[in-house]
Amino acid sequence: MERWMMPENIRKLIRKFVSEKPRNTAEIVSWLGAQKEIQQTNTDISGLLESDETIIRIGTMRRSGIAGREHHLSEWATDEWVAHHERGSPTKEE
């Protein structure tokens, strides 16, 4: 029997997954598909991630070995991960 999860619950699972290290959209979709809590979802993952204030798009993947273009290949991280790994602004020497 399939269990449908509410978007907020899916968001919480993804937030925990990307808190370890940044992940691209395809990795997130693949990981979600392997979760026992989620049998199938037609959720727009990019839209779901963009609507979460604690998840940040940190880049876009230009090449991938993954076939198909169903999901944009953006890289995502939590705001805490970004804050922890953020480098200082480069200073221009004159």
C-alpha positions as CSV (number, residue, x, y, z in Angstrom):
1,M,0.0,0.0,0.0
2,E,1.4,3.4,-1.0
3,R,1.8,6.1,1.6
4,W,1.6,9.7,0.4
5,M,3.5,12.2,2.4
6,M,2.7,15.8,2.9
7,P,5.1,18.2,1.3
8,E,6.3,19.4,4.7
9,N,7.3,15.9,5.7
10,I,9.1,15.4,2.4
11,R,10.9,18.7,2.9
12,K,12.0,17.6,6.4
13,L,13.5,14.4,4.9
14,I,15.3,16.3,2.2
15,R,16.5,18.9,4.6
16,K,18.2,16.2,6.7
17,F,19.7,14.5,3.6
18,V,21.2,17.8,2.3
19,S,22.5,18.9,5.7
20,E,25.3,16.3,5.4
21,K,26.6,17.8,2.2
22,P,25.2,19.5,-0.9
23,R,23.3,17.3,-3.3
24,N,22.0,17.8,-6.8
25,T,18.4,17.4,-7.8
26,A,18.9,14.0,-9.4
27,E,20.6,12.7,-6.3
28,I,17.7,13.9,-4.2
29,V,15.0,12.4,-6.4
30,S,16.9,9.1,-6.5
31,W,17.3,9.1,-2.7
32,L,13.7,9.9,-2.2
33,G,12.7,7.0,-4.4
34,A,14.7,4.7,-2.2
35,Q,13.0,5.8,1.0
36,K,10.5,3.4,2.5
37,E,8.4,6.2,3.8
38,I,7.7,7.4,0.3
39,Q,6.5,4.9,-2.3
40,Q,5.9,7.3,-5.1
41,T,5.6,11.1,-5.4
42,N,4.8,13.4,-8.3
43,T,6.0,16.4,-6.3
44,D,8.0,19.1,-8.1
45,I,11.2,18.7,-6.2
46,S,12.8,21.9,-7.4
47,G,9.6,23.9,-6.5
48,L,9.5,22.2,-3.1
49,L,13.1,23.0,-2.4
50,E,12.8,26.6,-3.6
51,S,9.8,27.1,-1.2
52,D,11.9,26.0,1.8
53,E,13.6,29.0,3.5
54,T,16.4,26.8,4.9
55,I,17.4,25.1,1.7
56,I,19.5,27.1,-0.8
57,R,20.3,26.5,-4.5
58,I,24.1,26.9,-4.5
59,G,24.8,26.0,-8.1
60,T,23.6,24.4,-11.3
61,M,25.1,21.2,-12.7
62,R,26.1,21.7,-16.4
63,R,27.0,18.1,-17.1
64,S,25.6,14.8,-15.8
65,G,25.7,11.2,-16.7
66,I,22.0,11.0,-15.8
67,A,19.7,10.6,-18.8
68,G,16.6,12.7,-19.1
69,R,15.9,16.2,-18.3
70,E,12.8,15.8,-16.1
71,H,14.5,17.6,-13.2
72,H,16.8,20.6,-13.4
73,L,20.2,19.6,-12.1
74,S,20.7,22.2,-9.4
75,E,22.9,21.7,-6.4
76,W,21.2,22.3,-3.0
77,A,22.4,22.7,0.6
78,T,21.0,23.9,3.9
79,D,21.5,27.5,5.0
80,E,23.5,26.1,8.0
81,W,25.9,24.2,5.7
82,V,26.4,27.3,3.5
83,A,27.1,29.5,6.6
84,H,29.6,27.0,7.9
85,H,31.4,26.6,4.6
86,E,31.2,30.1,3.4
87,R,34.5,31.7,2.6
88,G,35.2,35.3,3.4
89,S,34.9,37.8,0.6
90,P,38.2,38.2,-1.3
91,T,39.8,41.5,-0.7
92,K,41.3,43.4,-3.6
93,E,44.8,44.5,-3.0
94,E,45.9,47.8,-4.5
